[in-house]
Amino acid sequence: MKVVLINPPQVFSKSQVAAGVIPPLGLLYLAAALRQSGHVPLIIDSVVEAATNIYRISGSIACRGLEIDEIVARIPKDTGLVGVSNLFSFAFPVVKRLTEQIKRVRPDVGIAVGGAHPSALPLETVSEKSIDFVVISEGEETLTKLLNNLGDHEAYRGIDGLAYKGREGIPCVNQKAEFIEDLDGLPFPARDLVPLEKYYEIGEAHGPTQGRRWTPILSSRGCPYQCTFCTPRLWGRRYRVRSAENVLAEIEECQREYGIREFHFEDENLTIDKRRLMEICNGIIERGLEIRWQTPNGIRASVTDVEMLDLMKESGCCHVTVAPESGSERVLNEIIRKRQDLAKVTRLVRHAHRRGLKTAAYFIMGLPGETRKDVEMSIDYACRLAKAGLDEVVFSNFVALPGSELFDRLLKEGRFHGDWSRLVAMGDISTAESWSEGITSRELKALRRKAYLKFHLVKAFWYPLKAMRSVLNVLRKREELKTERVLITFIKRIGLRTG
């Protein structure tokens, strides 16, 4: 059966620092699994196909990518099912508009939606008239079983992780109960189904690149930690890994088939299993792969030691990201429950700096229960990291993720009523909605500006050569840091209009 998988237009503003144009790894995994099962997948990545096209779908929502009608027109007539990715809740209005238009033009085609948002809210999502199915959590097995039994309502009842409309149109949900244990058994992502050259031309990867051919890569799934701002709905709490041999085989395939030389590990917990990480690093060295790699999604400092960092550097790692989230022990322990040891974060940053590894740190601002004093403590701690050698920092808006403990708290308190556009992109520096009872949105925006200014002043004072190098890199359009990529991208966006 022919299946069309769609990466929808990107909710966009010129001031987003995290609005990348990246191969949709989840869809590539799905396509590979479907192809292995005998189906014929087609991927429409509407962002990369029209990255300079900015338009509005409503008064408050601007998008980047193909127009809705253009996407629908690209769906072949013999398509049996359309799948749409929906990672973020603030993008759901765009997904809803897209599925409504597909259903209007092609009422005979089934429409499935997957990703973090529908996985957290499967009943609410499948209740939409334009959506026939929701694939909950990881979808390789669920989507394959759905396609093999499309039209058989009795069979739907036995498909794990599927939400669907019954014979009478009544929404039904089979909650996710089984996760894939043998990740090595999955085929490698179908990178041949997307136009890789266009991603390189646009140059908006998750991490900084230096003109190399790059790709996102995922070596594990699941997170055993209990952070209240995060949702376990997508991958589950159990940490599952691919073997070092399997990861190395994918790296070699990427080199051989696509000439890729840089890898961006999107794992939530790449360094949690020291033995496996060391095997991957040693394998890269022993096989002479000569790659560069980085961890733009972050590593946990509490499980990353000096021995690991040294071997990571030797095997080609050039940039690591850590996520202290806050400089306030009260926020860490009482609000987000990350149990972060800030002293270990500082030691990791200092050692990475001494070894020549570039480092970035993520912080969250505007959390429920956070005070202005807590935010000031985060700013001060970020500056201490700057003295330790931290190269760059991101101060993100808190975004309430459906399925997270903090989201449930906001619902219980009656502070959120389903207006998904309120959950703005966490990396948008022009907007800041505060969910703190003691900090207004206007104050939060001013605090974020202060945080960035103070961090960069401290960094320039302690490491003036670093600051000068960044200026030269931007002028030469050469990226060593995410910040440099953002500045280069902003310069490119000057001519774009939101209509």
Disulfide bonds with the S-S distance in Angstrom:
none
